[in-house]
Structure formats: structure tokens, C-alpha cells
Amino acid sequence: FNLLAPNAFTPNGDGINDNFIPVSLTQMNVDFEMNIFDKRGSIYSTRNIDQPWDGVNQRDGGKSISNNYIWVVTYTDEKNITQTYKGTVLLLD
């Protein structure tokens, strides 16, 4: 199974690819947690499909720099089995 996560996004406010969330999560009706990590640790976390990552670092409230970030999504499927998916996403200015 693949969560169809984009490999890059551009949170520059132009209305195109301004945030990041794996596409499959928008179509599944599951409870999930998505975490975004930089080299120092977690910088973003959400459990709400309506709050995808917009490039803001929740640790300090600032905009994240152009770089690769690791994402981890955990959810419980319809068979009550916990699934974890990981990948990278490139944030571009």
C-alpha cells in the first residue's frame, strides 16, 4: 500500500502545492498522526486532515528552510491494525 505522498511542495502562498499531506489520507476515513522531522527532531505534528503541513516549524513558529524532511504517518486500519509509513519530502521556497 502506498499513501501517495508528494515528494516536494512549495509553501509560497501561490495556491499551488502550498502544503503537504499524503493524498491517501484525504480519502481514507481513519484516525492518524503525521509527524514531520528535521535533523534535530519533530517540527510538526497533526491529527487533522484539515491541517496539512504548511512549512511552519511548530517548535519555534518560523518558516522552515528549503530542505528535505522526514515524514511519518501512523494510523489504525479497518482491521484495527496499526500501520506506519515513512518517507521524505522536499520543501522548496
PyMOL Python script that loads the backbone (N, CA, C, O; Angstrom):
from pymol import cmd

cmd.read_pdbstr("""\
ATOM      1  N   PHE A   1       0.845  -1.181   0.000  1.00  0.00           N
ATOM      2  CA  PHE A   1       0.000   0.000   0.000  1.00  0.00           C
ATOM      3  C   PHE A   1       0.881   1.231   0.000  1.00  0.00           C
ATOM      4  O   PHE A   1       1.930   1.251   0.643  1.00  0.00           O
ATOM      5  N   ASN A   2       0.467   2.239  -0.705  1.00  0.00           N
ATOM      6  CA  ASN A   2       1.214   3.476  -0.840  1.00  0.00           C
ATOM      7  C   ASN A   2       0.301   4.632  -0.452  1.00  0.00           C
ATOM      8  O   ASN A   2      -0.852   4.673  -0.881  1.00  0.00           O
ATOM      9  N   LEU A   3       0.788   5.557   0.340  1.00  0.00           N
ATOM     10  CA  LEU A   3      -0.038   6.696   0.759  1.00  0.00           C
ATOM     11  C   LEU A   3      -0.067   7.827  -0.262  1.00  0.00           C
ATOM     12  O   LEU A   3      -0.709   8.852  -0.033  1.00  0.00           O
ATOM     13  N   LEU A   4       0.621   7.650  -1.387  1.00  0.00           N
ATOM     14  CA  LEU A   4       0.637   8.658  -2.454  1.00  0.00           C
ATOM     15  C   LEU A   4       1.077  10.027  -1.935  1.00  0.00           C
ATOM     16  O   LEU A   4       0.413  11.037  -2.166  1.00  0.00           O
ATOM     17  N   ALA A   5       2.190  10.037  -1.243  1.00  0.00           N
ATOM     18  CA  ALA A   5       2.716  11.288  -0.703  1.00  0.00           C
ATOM     19  C   ALA A   5       3.538  12.001  -1.770  1.00  0.00           C
ATOM     20  O   ALA A   5       4.383  11.384  -2.418  1.00  0.00           O
ATOM     21  N   PRO A   6       3.299  13.291  -1.955  1.00  0.00           N
ATOM     22  CA  PRO A   6       4.141  14.042  -2.888  1.00  0.00           C
ATOM     23  C   PRO A   6       5.573  14.073  -2.372  1.00  0.00           C
ATOM     24  O   PRO A   6       5.802  13.975  -1.167  1.00  0.00           O
ATOM     25  N   ASN A   7       6.538  14.209  -3.278  1.00  0.00           N
ATOM     26  CA  ASN A   7       7.934  14.227  -2.842  1.00  0.00           C
ATOM     27  C   ASN A   7       8.480  15.649  -2.682  1.00  0.00           C
ATOM     28  O   ASN A   7       9.629  15.829  -2.280  1.00  0.00           O
ATOM     29  N   ALA A   8       7.658  16.661  -2.995  1.00  0.00           N
ATOM     30  CA  ALA A   8       8.070  18.054  -2.822  1.00  0.00           C
ATOM     31  C   ALA A   8       6.835  18.942  -2.713  1.00  0.00           C
ATOM     32  O   ALA A   8       5.754  18.588  -3.183  1.00  0.00           O
ATOM     33  N   PHE A   9       7.018  20.104  -2.081  1.00  0.00           N
ATOM     34  CA  PHE A   9       5.958  21.116  -2.052  1.00  0.00           C
ATOM     35  C   PHE A   9       6.594  22.487  -1.889  1.00  0.00           C
ATOM     36  O   PHE A   9       7.751  22.616  -1.487  1.00  0.00           O
ATOM     37  N   THR A  10       5.800  23.515  -2.213  1.00  0.00           N
ATOM     38  CA  THR A  10       6.298  24.891  -2.235  1.00  0.00           C
ATOM     39  C   THR A  10       5.356  25.806  -1.462  1.00  0.00           C
ATOM     40  O   THR A  10       4.456  26.401  -2.054  1.00  0.00           O
ATOM     41  N   PRO A  11       5.545  25.929  -0.152  1.00  0.00           N
ATOM     42  CA  PRO A  11       4.634  26.752   0.656  1.00  0.00           C
ATOM     43  C   PRO A  11       4.898  28.251   0.490  1.00  0.00           C
ATOM     44  O   PRO A  11       5.290  28.936   1.435  1.00  0.00           O
ATOM     45  N   ASN A  12       4.674  28.743  -0.734  1.00  0.00           N
ATOM     46  CA  ASN A  12       4.970  30.146  -1.031  1.00  0.00           C
ATOM     47  C   ASN A  12       3.718  31.010  -1.193  1.00  0.00           C
ATOM     48  O   ASN A  12       3.817  32.179  -1.565  1.00  0.00           O
ATOM     49  N   GLY A  13       2.539  30.439  -0.916  1.00  0.00           N
ATOM     50  CA  GLY A  13       1.320  31.228  -0.955  1.00  0.00           C
ATOM     51  C   GLY A  13       0.710  31.437  -2.321  1.00  0.00           C
ATOM     52  O   GLY A  13      -0.205  32.248  -2.465  1.00  0.00           O
ATOM     53  N   ASP A  14       1.193  30.723  -3.340  1.00  0.00           N
ATOM     54  CA  ASP A  14       0.637  30.916  -4.680  1.00  0.00           C
ATOM     55  C   ASP A  14      -0.590  30.048  -4.955  1.00  0.00           C
ATOM     56  O   ASP A  14      -1.168  30.112  -6.040  1.00  0.00           O
ATOM     57  N   GLY A  15      -0.990  29.233  -3.969  1.00  0.00           N
ATOM     58  CA  GLY A  15      -2.173  28.395  -4.129  1.00  0.00           C
ATOM     59  C   GLY A  15      -1.911  27.073  -4.825  1.00  0.00           C
ATOM     60  O   GLY A  15      -2.843  26.300  -5.046  1.00  0.00           O
ATOM     61  N   ILE A  16      -0.660  26.798  -5.176  1.00  0.00           N
ATOM     62  CA  ILE A  16      -0.296  25.549  -5.847  1.00  0.00           C
ATOM     63  C   ILE A  16       0.726  24.818  -4.986  1.00  0.00           C
ATOM     64  O   ILE A  16       1.806  25.345  -4.716  1.00  0.00           O
ATOM     65  N   ASN A  17       0.390  23.611  -4.558  1.00  0.00           N
ATOM     66  CA  ASN A  17       1.307  22.792  -3.737  1.00  0.00           C
ATOM     67  C   ASN A  17       1.822  23.545  -2.514  1.00  0.00           C
ATOM     68  O   ASN A  17       3.008  23.467  -2.193  1.00  0.00           O
ATOM     69  N   ASP A  18       0.947  24.264  -1.838  1.00  0.00           N
ATOM     70  CA  ASP A  18       1.351  25.074  -0.689  1.00  0.00           C
ATOM     71  C   ASP A  18       1.448  24.302   0.616  1.00  0.00           C
ATOM     72  O   ASP A  18       1.950  24.831   1.608  1.00  0.00           O
ATOM     73  N   ASN A  19       0.975  23.051   0.634  1.00  0.00           N
ATOM     74  CA  ASN A  19       1.063  22.268   1.859  1.00  0.00           C
ATOM     75  C   ASN A  19       1.338  20.806   1.531  1.00  0.00           C
ATOM     76  O   ASN A  19       1.275  20.383   0.377  1.00  0.00           O
ATOM     77  N   PHE A  20       1.644  20.047   2.582  1.00  0.00           N
ATOM     78  CA  PHE A  20       1.993  18.644   2.413  1.00  0.00           C
ATOM     79  C   PHE A  20       1.116  17.759   3.285  1.00  0.00           C
ATOM     80  O   PHE A  20       0.995  17.967   4.492  1.00  0.00           O
ATOM     81  N   ILE A  21       0.513  16.774   2.648  1.00  0.00           N
ATOM     82  CA  ILE A  21      -0.146  15.671   3.345  1.00  0.00           C
ATOM     83  C   ILE A  21      -0.280  14.547   2.314  1.00  0.00           C
ATOM     84  O   ILE A  21      -0.633  14.815   1.166  1.00  0.00           O
ATOM     85  N   PRO A  22      -0.007  13.301   2.697  1.00  0.00           N
ATOM     86  CA  PRO A  22      -0.190  12.211   1.748  1.00  0.00           C
ATOM     87  C   PRO A  22      -1.628  12.178   1.227  1.00  0.00           C
ATOM     88  O   PRO A  22      -2.580  12.257   2.004  1.00  0.00           O
ATOM     89  N   VAL A  23      -1.774  12.062  -0.077  1.00  0.00           N
ATOM     90  CA  VAL A  23      -3.079  12.132  -0.734  1.00  0.00           C
ATOM     91  C   VAL A  23      -4.050  11.082  -0.191  1.00  0.00           C
ATOM     92  O   VAL A  23      -5.228  11.380   0.008  1.00  0.00           O
ATOM     93  N   SER A  24      -3.582   9.882   0.046  1.00  0.00           N
ATOM     94  CA  SER A  24      -4.471   8.810   0.517  1.00  0.00           C
ATOM     95  C   SER A  24      -5.146   9.158   1.838  1.00  0.00           C
ATOM     96  O   SER A  24      -6.278   8.737   2.080  1.00  0.00           O
ATOM     97  N   LEU A  25      -4.473   9.916   2.692  1.00  0.00           N
ATOM     98  CA  LEU A  25      -5.096  10.290   3.963  1.00  0.00           C
ATOM     99  C   LEU A  25      -6.333  11.144   3.750  1.00  0.00           C
ATOM    100  O   LEU A  25      -7.253  11.108   4.567  1.00  0.00           O
ATOM    101  N   THR A  26      -6.372  11.907   2.676  1.00  0.00           N
ATOM    102  CA  THR A  26      -7.532  12.749   2.405  1.00  0.00           C
ATOM    103  C   THR A  26      -8.729  11.934   1.933  1.00  0.00           C
ATOM    104  O   THR A  26      -9.856  12.428   1.920  1.00  0.00           O
ATOM    105  N   GLN A  27      -8.484  10.684   1.545  1.00  0.00           N
ATOM    106  CA  GLN A  27      -9.551   9.831   1.035  1.00  0.00           C
ATOM    107  C   GLN A  27      -9.938   8.709   1.996  1.00  0.00           C
ATOM    108  O   GLN A  27     -10.972   8.065   1.818  1.00  0.00           O
ATOM    109  N   MET A  28      -9.115   8.478   3.007  1.00  0.00           N
ATOM    110  CA  MET A  28      -9.377   7.424   3.979  1.00  0.00           C
ATOM    111  C   MET A  28     -10.090   8.022   5.183  1.00  0.00           C
ATOM    112  O   MET A  28      -9.860   9.177   5.541  1.00  0.00           O
ATOM    113  N   ASN A  29     -10.933   7.251   5.789  1.00  0.00           N
ATOM    114  CA  ASN A  29     -11.613   7.691   6.996  1.00  0.00           C
ATOM    115  C   ASN A  29     -10.988   6.978   8.187  1.00  0.00           C
ATOM    116  O   ASN A  29     -11.576   6.057   8.755  1.00  0.00           O
ATOM    117  N   VAL A  30      -9.758   7.426   8.566  1.00  0.00           N
ATOM    118  CA  VAL A  30      -9.029   6.795   9.662  1.00  0.00           C
ATOM    119  C   VAL A  30      -8.485   7.861  10.596  1.00  0.00           C
ATOM    120  O   VAL A  30      -8.237   8.998  10.195  1.00  0.00           O
ATOM    121  N   ASP A  31      -8.305   7.471  11.847  1.00  0.00           N
ATOM    122  CA  ASP A  31      -7.579   8.321  12.782  1.00  0.00           C
ATOM    123  C   ASP A  31      -6.102   8.140  12.484  1.00  0.00           C
ATOM    124  O   ASP A  31      -5.633   7.012  12.330  1.00  0.00           O
ATOM    125  N   PHE A  32      -5.371   9.233  12.400  1.00  0.00           N
ATOM    126  CA  PHE A  32      -3.957   9.161  12.046  1.00  0.00           C
ATOM    127  C   PHE A  32      -3.177  10.213  12.816  1.00  0.00           C
ATOM    128  O   PHE A  32      -3.742  11.123  13.422  1.00  0.00           O
ATOM    129  N   GLU A  33      -1.876  10.059  12.773  1.00  0.00           N
ATOM    130  CA  GLU A  33      -0.967  11.090  13.250  1.00  0.00           C
ATOM    131  C   GLU A  33       0.143  11.217  12.219  1.00  0.00           C
ATOM    132  O   GLU A  33       0.736  10.220  11.806  1.00  0.00           O
ATOM    133  N   MET A  34       0.420  12.447  11.808  1.00  0.00           N
ATOM    134  CA  MET A  34       1.517  12.719  10.890  1.00  0.00           C
ATOM    135  C   MET A  34       2.525  13.608  11.595  1.00  0.00           C
ATOM    136  O   MET A  34       2.174  14.646  12.157  1.00  0.00           O
ATOM    137  N   ASN A  35       3.783  13.186  11.558  1.00  0.00           N
ATOM    138  CA  ASN A  35       4.866  13.959  12.143  1.00  0.00           C
ATOM    139  C   ASN A  35       5.891  14.268  11.069  1.00  0.00           C
ATOM    140  O   ASN A  35       6.174  13.442  10.201  1.00  0.00           O
ATOM    141  N   ILE A  36       6.442  15.468  11.142  1.00  0.00           N
ATOM    142  CA  ILE A  36       7.497  15.914  10.237  1.00  0.00           C
ATOM    143  C   ILE A  36       8.741  16.151  11.090  1.00  0.00           C
ATOM    144  O   ILE A  36       8.667  16.753  12.161  1.00  0.00           O
ATOM    145  N   PHE A  37       9.895  15.665  10.595  1.00  0.00           N
ATOM    146  CA  PHE A  37      11.137  15.766  11.348  1.00  0.00           C
ATOM    147  C   PHE A  37      12.231  16.432  10.522  1.00  0.00           C
ATOM    148  O   PHE A  37      12.340  16.221   9.314  1.00  0.00           O
ATOM    149  N   ASP A  38      13.038  17.243  11.208  1.00  0.00           N
ATOM    150  CA  ASP A  38      14.285  17.712  10.625  1.00  0.00           C
ATOM    151  C   ASP A  38      15.415  16.993  11.357  1.00  0.00           C
ATOM    152  O   ASP A  38      15.159  16.040  12.093  1.00  0.00           O
ATOM    153  N   LYS A  39      16.632  17.422  11.172  1.00  0.00           N
ATOM    154  CA  LYS A  39      17.779  16.745  11.785  1.00  0.00           C
ATOM    155  C   LYS A  39      17.771  16.803  13.302  1.00  0.00           C
ATOM    156  O   LYS A  39      18.402  15.972  13.956  1.00  0.00           O
ATOM    157  N   ARG A  40      17.064  17.773  13.873  1.00  0.00           N
ATOM    158  CA  ARG A  40      17.042  17.942  15.337  1.00  0.00           C
ATOM    159  C   ARG A  40      15.826  17.315  15.998  1.00  0.00           C
ATOM    160  O   ARG A  40      15.764  17.259  17.226  1.00  0.00           O
ATOM    161  N   GLY A  41      14.866  16.847  15.229  1.00  0.00           N
ATOM    162  CA  GLY A  41      13.689  16.228  15.829  1.00  0.00           C
ATOM    163  C   GLY A  41      12.394  16.693  15.187  1.00  0.00           C
ATOM    164  O   GLY A  41      12.389  17.233  14.081  1.00  0.00           O
ATOM    165  N   SER A  42      11.306  16.476  15.894  1.00  0.00           N
ATOM    166  CA  SER A  42       9.975  16.792  15.368  1.00  0.00           C
ATOM    167  C   SER A  42       9.782  18.300  15.242  1.00  0.00           C
ATOM    168  O   SER A  42      10.098  19.065  16.153  1.00  0.00           O
ATOM    169  N   ILE A  43       9.252  18.707  14.078  1.00  0.00           N
ATOM    170  CA  ILE A  43       8.966  20.137  13.881  1.00  0.00           C
ATOM    171  C   ILE A  43       7.486  20.391  13.592  1.00  0.00           C
ATOM    172  O   ILE A  43       7.028  21.533  13.631  1.00  0.00           O
ATOM    173  N   TYR A  44       6.738  19.318  13.301  1.00  0.00           N
ATOM    174  CA  TYR A  44       5.314  19.498  13.007  1.00  0.00           C
ATOM    175  C   TYR A  44       4.578  18.204  13.304  1.00  0.00           C
ATOM    176  O   TYR A  44       5.084  17.115  13.035  1.00  0.00           O
ATOM    177  N   SER A  45       3.387  18.328  13.857  1.00  0.00           N
ATOM    178  CA  SER A  45       2.555  17.169  14.129  1.00  0.00           C
ATOM    179  C   SER A  45       1.096  17.548  13.921  1.00  0.00           C
ATOM    180  O   SER A  45       0.667  18.638  14.300  1.00  0.00           O
ATOM    181  N   THR A  46       0.333  16.635  13.314  1.00  0.00           N
ATOM    182  CA  THR A  46      -1.098  16.870  13.133  1.00  0.00           C
ATOM    183  C   THR A  46      -1.849  15.545  13.187  1.00  0.00           C
ATOM    184  O   THR A  46      -1.316  14.491  12.841  1.00  0.00           O
ATOM    185  N   ARG A  47      -3.077  15.625  13.623  1.00  0.00           N
ATOM    186  CA  ARG A  47      -4.020  14.503  13.595  1.00  0.00           C
ATOM    187  C   ARG A  47      -5.272  14.903  12.818  1.00  0.00           C
ATOM    188  O   ARG A  47      -6.277  14.192  12.825  1.00  0.00           O
ATOM    189  N   ASN A  48      -5.193  16.041  12.155  1.00  0.00           N
ATOM    190  CA  ASN A  48      -6.348  16.631  11.485  1.00  0.00           C
ATOM    191  C   ASN A  48      -6.076  16.748   9.989  1.00  0.00           C
ATOM    192  O   ASN A  48      -5.117  17.402   9.580  1.00  0.00           O
ATOM    193  N   ILE A  49      -6.903  16.126   9.187  1.00  0.00           N
ATOM    194  CA  ILE A  49      -6.746  16.156   7.736  1.00  0.00           C
ATOM    195  C   ILE A  49      -6.825  17.589   7.189  1.00  0.00           C
ATOM    196  O   ILE A  49      -6.284  17.886   6.124  1.00  0.00           O
ATOM    197  N   ASP A  50      -7.494  18.454   7.919  1.00  0.00           N
ATOM    198  CA  ASP A  50      -7.638  19.846   7.500  1.00  0.00           C
ATOM    199  C   ASP A  50      -6.469  20.715   7.953  1.00  0.00           C
ATOM    200  O   ASP A  50      -6.496  21.931   7.765  1.00  0.00           O
ATOM    201  N   GLN A  51      -5.437  20.103   8.550  1.00  0.00           N
ATOM    202  CA  GLN A  51      -4.258  20.852   8.985  1.00  0.00           C
ATOM    203  C   GLN A  51      -2.986  20.205   8.424  1.00  0.00           C
ATOM    204  O   GLN A  51      -2.143  19.732   9.186  1.00  0.00           O
ATOM    205  N   PRO A  52      -2.848  20.185   7.088  1.00  0.00           N
ATOM    206  CA  PRO A  52      -1.622  19.651   6.495  1.00  0.00           C
ATOM    207  C   PRO A  52      -0.438  20.562   6.844  1.00  0.00           C
ATOM    208  O   PRO A  52      -0.622  21.696   7.288  1.00  0.00           O
ATOM    209  N   TRP A  53       0.758  20.052   6.638  1.00  0.00           N
ATOM    210  CA  TRP A  53       1.946  20.854   6.937  1.00  0.00           C
ATOM    211  C   TRP A  53       2.092  21.966   5.916  1.00  0.00           C
ATOM    212  O   TRP A  53       2.105  21.719   4.710  1.00  0.00           O
ATOM    213  N   ASP A  54       2.203  23.186   6.405  1.00  0.00           N
ATOM    214  CA  ASP A  54       2.337  24.363   5.541  1.00  0.00           C
ATOM    215  C   ASP A  54       3.748  24.940   5.566  1.00  0.00           C
ATOM    216  O   ASP A  54       3.973  26.068   5.128  1.00  0.00           O
ATOM    217  N   GLY A  55       4.697  24.159   6.083  1.00  0.00           N
ATOM    218  CA  GLY A  55       6.077  24.598   6.127  1.00  0.00           C
ATOM    219  C   GLY A  55       6.474  25.310   7.403  1.00  0.00           C
ATOM    220  O   GLY A  55       7.638  25.677   7.565  1.00  0.00           O
ATOM    221  N   VAL A  56       5.532  25.513   8.316  1.00  0.00           N
ATOM    222  CA  VAL A  56       5.837  26.186   9.575  1.00  0.00           C
ATOM    223  C   VAL A  56       6.425  25.179  10.565  1.00  0.00           C
ATOM    224  O   VAL A  56       5.946  24.052  10.689  1.00  0.00           O
ATOM    225  N   ASN A  57       7.457  25.609  11.253  1.00  0.00           N
ATOM    226  CA  ASN A  57       8.093  24.815  12.291  1.00  0.00           C
ATOM    227  C   ASN A  57       7.353  25.079  13.599  1.00  0.00           C
ATOM    228  O   ASN A  57       7.414  26.190  14.124  1.00  0.00           O
ATOM    229  N   GLN A  58       6.652  24.072  14.135  1.00  0.00           N
ATOM    230  CA  GLN A  58       5.888  24.265  15.363  1.00  0.00           C
ATOM    231  C   GLN A  58       6.783  24.488  16.581  1.00  0.00           C
ATOM    232  O   GLN A  58       6.317  25.012  17.593  1.00  0.00           O
ATOM    233  N   ARG A  59       8.034  24.106  16.505  1.00  0.00           N
ATOM    234  CA  ARG A  59       8.948  24.317  17.638  1.00  0.00           C
ATOM    235  C   ARG A  59       9.174  25.794  17.902  1.00  0.00           C
ATOM    236  O   ARG A  59       9.163  26.238  19.050  1.00  0.00           O
ATOM    237  N   ASP A  60       9.380  26.563  16.819  1.00  0.00           N
ATOM    238  CA  ASP A  60       9.695  27.978  17.011  1.00  0.00           C
ATOM    239  C   ASP A  60       8.727  28.928  16.298  1.00  0.00           C
ATOM    240  O   ASP A  60       8.851  30.144  16.445  1.00  0.00           O
ATOM    241  N   GLY A  61       7.772  28.404  15.533  1.00  0.00           N
ATOM    242  CA  GLY A  61       6.786  29.231  14.853  1.00  0.00           C
ATOM    243  C   GLY A  61       7.268  29.855  13.568  1.00  0.00           C
ATOM    244  O   GLY A  61       6.513  30.559  12.897  1.00  0.00           O
ATOM    245  N   GLY A  62       8.520  29.607  13.212  1.00  0.00           N
ATOM    246  CA  GLY A  62       9.081  30.192  11.996  1.00  0.00           C
ATOM    247  C   GLY A  62       8.882  29.303  10.785  1.00  0.00           C
ATOM    248  O   GLY A  62       8.467  28.150  10.894  1.00  0.00           O
ATOM    249  N   LYS A  63       9.188  29.869   9.631  1.00  0.00           N
ATOM    250  CA  LYS A  63       9.106  29.129   8.380  1.00  0.00           C
ATOM    251  C   LYS A  63      10.312  28.192   8.269  1.00  0.00           C
ATOM    252  O   LYS A  63      11.443  28.601   8.532  1.00  0.00           O
ATOM    253  N   SER A  64      10.075  26.957   7.886  1.00  0.00           N
ATOM    254  CA  SER A  64      11.155  26.002   7.696  1.00  0.00           C
ATOM    255  C   SER A  64      11.946  26.350   6.437  1.00  0.00           C
ATOM    256  O   SER A  64      11.395  26.875   5.469  1.00  0.00           O
ATOM    257  N   ILE A  65      13.223  26.053   6.464  1.00  0.00           N
ATOM    258  CA  ILE A  65      14.087  26.363   5.325  1.00  0.00           C
ATOM    259  C   ILE A  65      13.931  25.309   4.231  1.00  0.00           C
ATOM    260  O   ILE A  65      13.452  24.203   4.486  1.00  0.00           O
ATOM    261  N   SER A  66      14.334  25.658   3.024  1.00  0.00           N
ATOM    262  CA  SER A  66      14.341  24.693   1.925  1.00  0.00           C
ATOM    263  C   SER A  66      15.275  23.552   2.298  1.00  0.00           C
ATOM    264  O   SER A  66      16.461  23.757   2.556  1.00  0.00           O
ATOM    265  N   ASN A  67      14.715  22.341   2.320  1.00  0.00           N
ATOM    266  CA  ASN A  67      15.492  21.184   2.730  1.00  0.00           C
ATOM    267  C   ASN A  67      14.622  19.944   2.588  1.00  0.00           C
ATOM    268  O   ASN A  67      13.422  20.039   2.330  1.00  0.00           O
ATOM    269  N   ASN A  68      15.241  18.776   2.758  1.00  0.00           N
ATOM    270  CA  ASN A  68      14.495  17.525   2.831  1.00  0.00           C
ATOM    271  C   ASN A  68      14.068  17.279   4.266  1.00  0.00           C
ATOM    272  O   ASN A  68      14.826  17.532   5.203  1.00  0.00           O
ATOM    273  N   TYR A  69      12.855  16.786   4.433  1.00  0.00           N
ATOM    274  CA  TYR A  69      12.304  16.481   5.748  1.00  0.00           C
ATOM    275  C   TYR A  69      11.752  15.058   5.726  1.00  0.00           C
ATOM    276  O   TYR A  69      11.332  14.554   4.684  1.00  0.00           O
ATOM    277  N   ILE A  70      11.762  14.436   6.876  1.00  0.00           N
ATOM    278  CA  ILE A  70      11.214  13.084   7.013  1.00  0.00           C
ATOM    279  C   ILE A  70       9.792  13.195   7.522  1.00  0.00           C
ATOM    280  O   ILE A  70       9.515  13.964   8.442  1.00  0.00           O
ATOM    281  N   TRP A  71       8.888  12.430   6.930  1.00  0.00           N
ATOM    282  CA  TRP A  71       7.518  12.360   7.424  1.00  0.00           C
ATOM    283  C   TRP A  71       7.230  10.935   7.885  1.00  0.00           C
ATOM    284  O   TRP A  71       7.732   9.966   7.316  1.00  0.00           O
ATOM    285  N   VAL A  72       6.409  10.832   8.931  1.00  0.00           N
ATOM    286  CA  VAL A  72       5.974   9.543   9.459  1.00  0.00           C
ATOM    287  C   VAL A  72       4.477   9.642   9.717  1.00  0.00           C
ATOM    288  O   VAL A  72       4.016  10.536  10.426  1.00  0.00           O
ATOM    289  N   VAL A  73       3.728   8.719   9.138  1.00  0.00           N
ATOM    290  CA  VAL A  73       2.281   8.658   9.349  1.00  0.00           C
ATOM    291  C   VAL A  73       1.957   7.323  10.006  1.00  0.00           C
ATOM    292  O   VAL A  73       2.395   6.269   9.545  1.00  0.00           O
ATOM    293  N   THR A  74       1.191   7.380  11.078  1.00  0.00           N
ATOM    294  CA  THR A  74       0.709   6.178  11.755  1.00  0.00           C
ATOM    295  C   THR A  74      -0.800   6.253  11.826  1.00  0.00           C
ATOM    296  O   THR A  74      -1.362   7.282  12.199  1.00  0.00           O
ATOM    297  N   TYR A  75      -1.454   5.163  11.467  1.00  0.00           N
ATOM    298  CA  TYR A  75      -2.907   5.105  11.582  1.00  0.00           C
ATOM    299  C   TYR A  75      -3.337   3.676  11.883  1.00  0.00           C
ATOM    300  O   TYR A  75      -2.566   2.731  11.714  1.00  0.00           O
ATOM    301  N   THR A  76      -4.572   3.535  12.329  1.00  0.00           N
ATOM    302  CA  THR A  76      -5.148   2.224  12.595  1.00  0.00           C
ATOM    303  C   THR A  76      -6.154   1.924  11.503  1.00  0.00           C
ATOM    304  O   THR A  76      -7.084   2.697  11.272  1.00  0.00           O
ATOM    305  N   ASP A  77      -5.964   0.789  10.826  1.00  0.00           N
ATOM    306  CA  ASP A  77      -6.830   0.458   9.695  1.00  0.00           C
ATOM    307  C   ASP A  77      -8.149  -0.166  10.167  1.00  0.00           C
ATOM    308  O   ASP A  77      -8.395  -0.311  11.365  1.00  0.00           O
ATOM    309  N   GLU A  78      -8.992  -0.533   9.188  1.00  0.00           N
ATOM    310  CA  GLU A  78     -10.316  -1.068   9.494  1.00  0.00           C
ATOM    311  C   GLU A  78     -10.272  -2.408  10.225  1.00  0.00           C
ATOM    312  O   GLU A  78     -11.271  -2.813  10.819  1.00  0.00           O
ATOM    313  N   LYS A  79      -9.135  -3.103  10.193  1.00  0.00           N
ATOM    314  CA  LYS A  79      -8.963  -4.368  10.909  1.00  0.00           C
ATOM    315  C   LYS A  79      -8.309  -4.152  12.273  1.00  0.00           C
ATOM    316  O   LYS A  79      -7.897  -5.106  12.933  1.00  0.00           O
ATOM    317  N   ASN A  80      -8.218  -2.892  12.683  1.00  0.00           N
ATOM    318  CA  ASN A  80      -7.634  -2.489  13.959  1.00  0.00           C
ATOM    319  C   ASN A  80      -6.138  -2.810  14.043  1.00  0.00           C
ATOM    320  O   ASN A  80      -5.605  -3.090  15.117  1.00  0.00           O
ATOM    321  N   ILE A  81      -5.480  -2.764  12.888  1.00  0.00           N
ATOM    322  CA  ILE A  81      -4.042  -2.982  12.812  1.00  0.00           C
ATOM    323  C   ILE A  81      -3.363  -1.633  12.612  1.00  0.00           C
ATOM    324  O   ILE A  81      -3.746  -0.860  11.734  1.00  0.00           O
ATOM    325  N   THR A  82      -2.358  -1.356  13.427  1.00  0.00           N
ATOM    326  CA  THR A  82      -1.623  -0.103  13.307  1.00  0.00           C
ATOM    327  C   THR A  82      -0.663  -0.184  12.134  1.00  0.00           C
ATOM    328  O   THR A  82       0.116  -1.129  12.014  1.00  0.00           O
ATOM    329  N   GLN A  83      -0.729   0.820  11.274  1.00  0.00           N
ATOM    330  CA  GLN A  83       0.118   0.913  10.095  1.00  0.00           C
ATOM    331  C   GLN A  83       1.015   2.144  10.244  1.00  0.00           C
ATOM    332  O   GLN A  83       0.560   3.193  10.699  1.00  0.00           O
ATOM    333  N   THR A  84       2.280   2.017   9.865  1.00  0.00           N
ATOM    334  CA  THR A  84       3.206   3.141   9.893  1.00  0.00           C
ATOM    335  C   THR A  84       3.883   3.261   8.538  1.00  0.00           C
ATOM    336  O   THR A  84       4.379   2.277   7.990  1.00  0.00           O
ATOM    337  N   TYR A  85       3.899   4.470   8.008  1.00  0.00           N
ATOM    338  CA  TYR A  85       4.525   4.763   6.718  1.00  0.00           C
ATOM    339  C   TYR A  85       5.496   5.908   6.914  1.00  0.00           C
ATOM    340  O   TYR A  85       5.250   6.822   7.701  1.00  0.00           O
ATOM    341  N   LYS A  86       6.615   5.849   6.183  1.00  0.00           N
ATOM    342  CA  LYS A  86       7.649   6.872   6.297  1.00  0.00           C
ATOM    343  C   LYS A  86       8.113   7.280   4.904  1.00  0.00           C
ATOM    344  O   LYS A  86       8.026   6.508   3.950  1.00  0.00           O
ATOM    345  N   GLY A  87       8.602   8.493   4.814  1.00  0.00           N
ATOM    346  CA  GLY A  87       9.143   8.970   3.556  1.00  0.00           C
ATOM    347  C   GLY A  87       9.838  10.294   3.746  1.00  0.00           C
ATOM    348  O   GLY A  87      10.011  10.759   4.873  1.00  0.00           O
ATOM    349  N   THR A  88      10.234  10.899   2.651  1.00  0.00           N
ATOM    350  CA  THR A  88      10.854  12.220   2.693  1.00  0.00           C
ATOM    351  C   THR A  88      10.087  13.159   1.779  1.00  0.00           C
ATOM    352  O   THR A  88       9.461  12.745   0.803  1.00  0.00           O
ATOM    353  N   VAL A  89      10.156  14.413   2.122  1.00  0.00           N
ATOM    354  CA  VAL A  89       9.541  15.449   1.288  1.00  0.00           C
ATOM    355  C   VAL A  89      10.518  16.619   1.214  1.00  0.00           C
ATOM    356  O   VAL A  89      11.160  16.970   2.204  1.00  0.00           O
ATOM    357  N   LEU A  90      10.621  17.207   0.048  1.00  0.00           N
ATOM    358  CA  LEU A  90      11.491  18.347  -0.167  1.00  0.00           C
ATOM    359  C   LEU A  90      10.659  19.622  -0.109  1.00  0.00           C
ATOM    360  O   LEU A  90       9.728  19.804  -0.893  1.00  0.00           O
ATOM    361  N   LEU A  91      11.006  20.503   0.829  1.00  0.00           N
ATOM    362  CA  LEU A  91      10.360  21.808   0.912  1.00  0.00           C
ATOM    363  C   LEU A  91      11.190  22.768   0.067  1.00  0.00           C
ATOM    364  O   LEU A  91      12.389  22.937   0.291  1.00  0.00           O
ATOM    365  N   LEU A  92      10.533  23.393  -0.908  1.00  0.00           N
ATOM    366  CA  LEU A  92      11.187  24.355  -1.799  1.00  0.00           C
ATOM    367  C   LEU A  92      10.584  25.735  -1.584  1.00  0.00           C
ATOM    368  O   LEU A  92       9.371  25.874  -1.430  1.00  0.00           O
ATOM    369  N   ASP A  93      11.433  26.749  -1.575  1.00  0.00           N
ATOM    370  CA  ASP A  93      10.928  28.142  -1.485  1.00  0.00           C
ATOM    371  C   ASP A  93      10.310  28.553  -2.784  1.00  0.00           C
ATOM    372  O   ASP A  93       9.831  29.680  -2.910  1.00  0.00           O
TER     373      ASP A  93
END
""", "prot")
cmd.dss("prot")
cmd.show_as("cartoon", "prot")
cmd.util.cbc("prot")
cmd.orient("prot")
